[in-house]
């Protein structure tokens, strides 16, 4: 889940801590987790995919110029 694409999208530098800050944000902001659940439910990735993997897919889609996959779930 954490690679150069995700690191760049989140504005992280190589070597910076990633997992603990991500854990903190996800535990403190229920709206992010709720949004990931919505994306998973309305996308083609399927209900068996973890929310962490859903986040990964959403970031990759955004970074590769396919935000409609993420934005379509808002309508």
C-alpha positions as CSV (number, residue, x, y, z in Angstrom):
1,X,0.0,0.0,0.0
2,X,2.8,2.4,0.7
3,X,4.9,3.1,-2.4
4,X,6.3,6.1,-4.3
5,X,2.9,7.0,-5.7
6,X,1.2,7.0,-2.3
7,X,4.1,8.8,-0.7
8,X,4.1,11.5,-3.4
9,X,0.3,11.9,-3.3
10,X,0.4,12.4,0.5
11,X,3.3,14.7,0.4
12,X,5.6,12.5,2.4
13,X,9.4,12.3,2.0
14,X,11.3,9.0,1.8
15,X,12.1,7.9,5.3
16,X,9.3,9.8,7.0
17,X,7.0,7.8,9.3
18,X,3.8,6.8,7.6
19,X,1.9,4.1,9.4
20,X,1.5,5.7,12.8
21,X,0.3,9.1,11.5
22,X,-2.1,7.2,9.1
23,X,-3.4,5.1,12.0
24,X,-3.9,8.3,14.1
25,X,-5.8,10.1,11.4
26,X,-8.0,7.1,10.6
27,X,-8.8,6.6,14.3
28,X,-9.5,10.3,14.9
29,X,-11.6,11.1,11.8
30,X,-14.6,8.8,11.3
31,X,-15.6,10.7,8.2
32,X,-12.5,9.3,6.4
33,X,-13.4,5.7,7.3
34,X,-17.0,6.4,6.4
35,X,-16.0,7.7,3.0
36,X,-13.8,4.7,2.4
37,X,-16.7,2.5,3.1
38,X,-18.9,4.4,0.6
39,X,-16.2,4.1,-2.0
40,X,-15.8,0.4,-1.5
41,X,-19.6,-0.1,-1.6
42,X,-20.1,1.9,-4.8
43,X,-17.0,0.8,-6.7
44,X,-16.1,-2.3,-8.6
45,X,-13.5,-3.5,-6.1
46,X,-15.9,-5.5,-4.1
47,X,-17.0,-5.8,-0.4
48,X,-14.2,-8.3,0.5
49,X,-11.5,-5.6,-0.1
50,X,-10.1,-4.0,3.0
51,X,-10.6,-0.3,3.7
52,X,-6.8,0.1,3.6
53,X,-6.7,-1.4,0.1
54,X,-9.6,0.8,-0.8
55,X,-7.6,3.9,0.2
56,X,-4.7,2.6,-1.9
57,X,-6.9,2.2,-5.0
58,X,-8.4,5.7,-4.5
59,X,-5.0,7.3,-4.2
60,X,-3.7,5.5,-7.3
61,X,-6.8,6.3,-9.3
62,X,-6.4,10.0,-8.4
63,X,-2.7,10.1,-9.1
64,X,-3.1,8.4,-12.5
65,X,-5.7,10.8,-13.7
66,X,-8.8,8.8,-13.1
67,X,-10.5,10.6,-10.3
68,X,-13.9,9.8,-11.8
69,X,-13.6,6.4,-10.2
70,X,-13.4,8.2,-6.9
71,X,-15.7,11.1,-7.7
72,X,-18.5,8.9,-9.2
73,X,-19.2,7.4,-5.8
74,X,-20.2,10.9,-4.6
75,X,-23.2,11.1,-6.9
